[in-house]
Amino acid sequence: MEYLIPTPSQLGQAFKSRRSECNLTQAEAASKVGLLPKTVSGLEGHPEVASVESFFKLIVALDLELILRPKGEAAHDEQRESW
């Protein structure tokens, strides 16, 4: 599943949803990458104040990848694949 993340609160919700999909508690996700459970809680509740390092650690714990691209290119890529 892909998540479009235009706001920090939506980032936190995406982390929480993905963690649930992986059947992980906050403590389990945290222990996979050396974070504290309260850090995972913070990333889910207030990601705008989290460190970039913690952000990337949680991405790894949840088996996610970060892709940055200009707006609108995703739709263009999907059209190209259907040709």
N, CA, C and O of each residue as an XYZ file, in Angstrom:
332
protein
N       0.844     -1.179      0.000
C       0.000      0.000      0.000
C       0.886      1.238      0.000
O       1.901      1.277      0.696
N       0.511      2.239     -0.768
C       1.227      3.503     -0.784
C       0.451      4.530      0.023
O      -0.780      4.509      0.065
N       1.190      5.427      0.661
C       0.584      6.488      1.447
C       1.029      7.830      0.880
O       2.228      8.063      0.728
N       0.100      8.708      0.566
C       0.415     10.076      0.205
C       0.418     10.875      1.499
O      -0.574     10.878      2.228
N       1.524     11.551      1.790
C       1.710     12.199      3.078
C       1.889     13.707      2.899
O       3.023     14.174      2.793
N       0.813     14.471      2.863
C       0.958     15.916      2.714
C       1.122     16.684      4.033
O       1.496     17.857      4.014
N       0.850     16.047      5.172
C       0.961     16.749      6.455
C       1.628     15.851      7.494
O       1.598     14.628      7.358
N       2.230     16.440      8.528
C       2.832     15.636      9.591
C       1.845     14.691     10.269
O       2.196     13.552     10.573
N       0.619     15.146     10.509
C      -0.340     14.270     11.187
C      -0.671     13.047     10.337
O      -0.904     11.962     10.870
N      -0.691     13.221      9.021
C      -0.935     12.068      8.147
C       0.256     11.117      8.133
O       0.086      9.912      7.950
N       1.458     11.651      8.325
C       2.632     10.793      8.447
C       2.503      9.917      9.688
O       2.756      8.714      9.631
N       2.114     10.512     10.798
C       1.936      9.745     12.025
C       0.885      8.664     11.871
O       1.072      7.543     12.344
N      -0.210      8.985     11.218
C      -1.271      8.001     10.994
C      -0.792      6.887     10.069
O      -1.153      5.726     10.262
N       0.009      7.226      9.077
C       0.545      6.198      8.170
C       1.471      5.253      8.923
O       1.428      4.042      8.706
N       2.309      5.793      9.807
C       3.174      4.939     10.617
C       2.339      3.989     11.480
O       2.623      2.794     11.556
N       1.323      4.528     12.117
C       0.474      3.716     12.990
C      -0.253      2.633     12.195
O      -0.323      1.484     12.632
N      -0.790      2.990     11.035
C      -1.488      2.011     10.194
C      -0.547      0.902      9.746
O      -0.895     -0.278      9.790
N       0.645      1.292      9.315
C       1.612      0.286      8.848
C       2.043     -0.628      9.998
O       2.187     -1.837      9.815
N       2.246     -0.047     11.175
C       2.628     -0.865     12.331
C       1.540     -1.882     12.640
O       1.840     -3.032     12.959
N       0.292     -1.475     12.550
C      -0.825     -2.405     12.769
C      -0.854     -3.496     11.701
O      -1.090     -4.664     12.010
N      -0.614     -3.115     10.440
C      -0.559     -4.102      9.358
C       0.521     -5.150      9.614
O       0.364     -6.316      9.254
N       1.616     -4.724     10.239
C       2.731     -5.625     10.541
C       2.517     -6.392     11.848
O       3.365     -7.189     12.251
N       1.383     -6.148     12.508
C       1.071     -6.790     13.786
C       2.165     -6.565     14.824
O       2.587     -7.492     15.515
N       2.613     -5.320     14.919
C       3.650     -4.964     15.882
C       3.101     -3.986     16.905
O       2.327     -3.090     16.571
N       3.503     -4.164     18.143
C       3.234     -3.149     19.152
C       4.274     -2.045     18.989
O       5.254     -2.215     18.264
N       4.066     -0.938     19.651
C       5.073      0.123     19.612
C       6.401     -0.387     20.171
O       7.464     -0.071     19.637
N       6.343     -1.164     21.230
C       7.559     -1.704     21.836
C       8.277     -2.659     20.882
O       9.505     -2.636     20.797
N       7.536     -3.487     20.173
C       8.152     -4.421     19.229
C       8.804     -3.687     18.058
O       9.920     -4.018     17.656
N       8.110     -2.698     17.516
C       8.683     -1.915     16.422
C       9.943     -1.189     16.901
O      10.949     -1.149     16.193
N       9.882     -0.626     18.087
C      11.018      0.100     18.643
C      12.227     -0.811     18.829
O      13.348     -0.439     18.484
N      12.001     -1.988     19.366
C      13.122     -2.882     19.669
C      13.814     -3.396     18.410
O      14.985     -3.773     18.466
N      13.125     -3.417     17.292
C      13.734     -3.884     16.039
C      14.876     -2.987     15.579
O      15.783     -3.444     14.884
N      14.838     -1.709     15.963
C      15.830     -0.754     15.455
C      16.485      0.095     16.546
O      17.125      1.104     16.249
N      16.328     -0.304     17.783
C      16.999      0.403     18.869
C      16.352      1.716     19.285
O      17.040      2.620     19.759
N      15.057      1.833     19.118
C      14.322      3.000     19.593
C      13.617      2.662     20.896
O      13.461      1.491     21.243
N      13.201      3.669     21.600
C      12.353      3.477     22.772
C      10.895      3.480     22.314
O      10.557      4.153     21.340
N      10.022      2.730     23.008
C       8.601      2.756     22.655
C       8.014      4.171     22.642
O       7.152      4.479     21.819
N       8.482      5.026     23.553
C       7.960      6.394     23.582
C       8.360      7.172     22.326
O       7.666      8.112     21.937
N       9.463      6.792     21.693
C       9.869      7.441     20.442
C       8.910      7.057     19.323
O       8.509      7.903     18.524
N       8.542      5.772     19.267
C       7.562      5.325     18.266
C       6.233      6.027     18.514
O       5.578      6.473     17.572
N       5.841      6.124     19.758
C       4.609      6.835     20.104
C       4.680      8.288     19.638
O       3.710      8.821     19.098
N       5.820      8.918     19.846
C       5.998     10.296     19.412
C       5.943     10.447     17.905
O       5.367     11.410     17.398
N       6.535      9.512     17.185
C       6.498      9.555     15.725
C       5.083      9.369     15.198
O       4.718      9.941     14.171
N       4.301      8.585     15.886
C       2.909      8.384     15.481
C       2.019      9.561     15.879
O       1.074      9.898     15.165
N       2.316     10.175     17.002
C       1.453     11.236     17.508
C       1.870     12.645     17.104
O       1.022     13.498     16.842
N       3.168     12.883     17.055
C       3.693     14.218     16.745
C       4.982     14.087     15.934
O       6.052     14.451     16.422
N       4.901     13.577     14.715
C       6.116     13.337     13.937
C       6.902     14.604     13.603
O       8.089     14.527     13.286
N       6.259     15.761     13.671
C       6.948     17.006     13.324
C       8.066     17.359     14.291
O       8.923     18.178     13.958
N       8.081     16.763     15.482
C       9.139     17.067     16.454
C      10.167     15.945     16.578
O      11.090     16.042     17.387
N      10.021     14.900     15.801
C      10.945     13.763     15.864
C      12.234     14.071     15.109
O      12.262     14.922     14.219
N      13.281     13.376     15.476
C      14.539     13.541     14.752
C      14.472     12.786     13.424
O      13.717     11.827     13.271
N      15.265     13.236     12.492
C      15.333     12.562     11.194
C      15.863     11.145     11.381
O      15.417     10.222     10.700
N      16.808     10.966     12.295
C      17.363      9.637     12.556
C      16.272      8.678     13.047
O      16.187      7.546     12.572
N      15.450      9.116     13.981
C      14.360      8.269     14.475
C      13.352      7.975     13.377
O      12.846      6.857     13.273
N      13.065      8.972     12.564
C      12.161      8.816     11.429
C      12.641      7.679     10.524
O      11.864      6.793     10.168
N      13.918      7.709     10.154
C      14.448      6.672      9.271
C      14.514      5.307      9.957
O      14.309      4.283      9.306
N      14.791      5.280     11.233
C      14.798      4.002     11.951
C      13.407      3.366     11.942
O      13.281      2.156     11.750
N      12.372      4.167     12.146
C      11.024      3.610     12.133
C      10.647      3.136     10.732
O       9.959      2.125     10.590
N      11.082      3.840      9.711
C      10.846      3.387      8.340
C      11.426      1.989      8.147
O      10.782      1.126      7.552
N      12.635      1.765      8.645
C      13.274      0.449      8.545
C      12.490     -0.582      9.345
O      12.230     -1.681      8.855
N      12.113     -0.240     10.567
C      11.386     -1.181     11.431
C      10.075     -1.628     10.796
O       9.646     -2.765     10.990
N       9.437     -0.736     10.037
C       8.139     -1.044      9.434
C       8.267     -1.543      8.000
O       7.271     -1.673      7.289
N       9.493     -1.819      7.583
C       9.772     -2.348      6.243
C       9.161     -1.447      5.160
O       8.467     -1.906      4.253
N       9.447     -0.153      5.296
C       8.987      0.848      4.328
C      10.189      1.418      3.593
O      11.331      1.205      4.000
N       9.933      2.140      2.514
C      10.978      2.889      1.831
C      10.450      4.280      1.536
O       9.247      4.480      1.365
N      11.354      5.228      1.478
C      10.996      6.613      1.221
C      11.345      6.936     -0.225
O      12.468      6.703     -0.670
N      10.374      7.474     -0.950
C      10.582      7.878     -2.342
C      10.164      9.330     -2.463
O       9.046      9.686     -2.091
N      11.036     10.164     -2.973
C      10.722     11.564     -3.216
C      10.694     11.783     -4.721
O      11.608     11.369     -5.435
N       9.645     12.432     -5.193
C       9.547     12.744     -6.615
C       8.697     13.986     -6.786
O       7.878     14.303     -5.922
N       8.879     14.687     -7.880
C       8.046     15.864     -8.126
C       6.570     15.480     -8.183
O       6.215     14.391     -8.632
N       5.725     16.388     -7.724
C       4.285     16.140     -7.766
C       3.837     15.818     -9.181
O       4.334     16.392    -10.151
N       2.906     14.904     -9.285
C       2.316     14.578    -10.572
C       3.059     13.517    -11.351
O       2.497     12.971    -12.300
N       4.287     13.197    -11.002
C       5.030     12.195    -11.765
C       4.496     10.793    -11.554
O       4.608      9.962    -12.455
N       3.924     10.498    -10.404
C       3.414      9.154    -10.146
C       2.315      8.806    -11.134
O       2.322      7.711    -11.696
N       1.383      9.697    -11.356
C       0.298      9.443    -12.294
C       0.852      9.285    -13.702
O       0.379      8.442    -14.465
N       1.843     10.082    -14.050
C       2.461      9.994    -15.372
C       3.141      8.638    -15.542
O       3.027      8.021    -16.602
N       3.845      8.166    -14.516
C       4.517      6.866    -14.576
C       3.511      5.733    -14.762
O       3.765      4.801    -15.526
N       2.367      5.803    -14.069
C       1.356      4.755    -14.183
C       0.788      4.709    -15.596
O       0.531      3.628    -16.127
N       0.592      5.862    -16.202
C       0.091      5.896    -17.584
C       1.110      5.288    -18.541
O       0.742      4.562    -19.464
N       2.373      5.579    -18.327
C       3.421      5.057    -19.176
C       3.491      3.535    -19.092
O       3.713      2.870    -20.104
N       3.301      2.971    -17.881
C       3.350      1.531    -17.703
C       2.207      0.823    -18.413
O       2.347     -0.346    -18.774
N       1.078      1.497    -18.625
C      -0.061      0.855    -19.259
C       0.026      0.849    -20.781
O      -0.811      0.230    -21.437
N       1.021      1.526    -21.357
C       1.144      1.591    -22.804
C       1.622      0.302    -23.364
O       1.783      0.179    -24.579
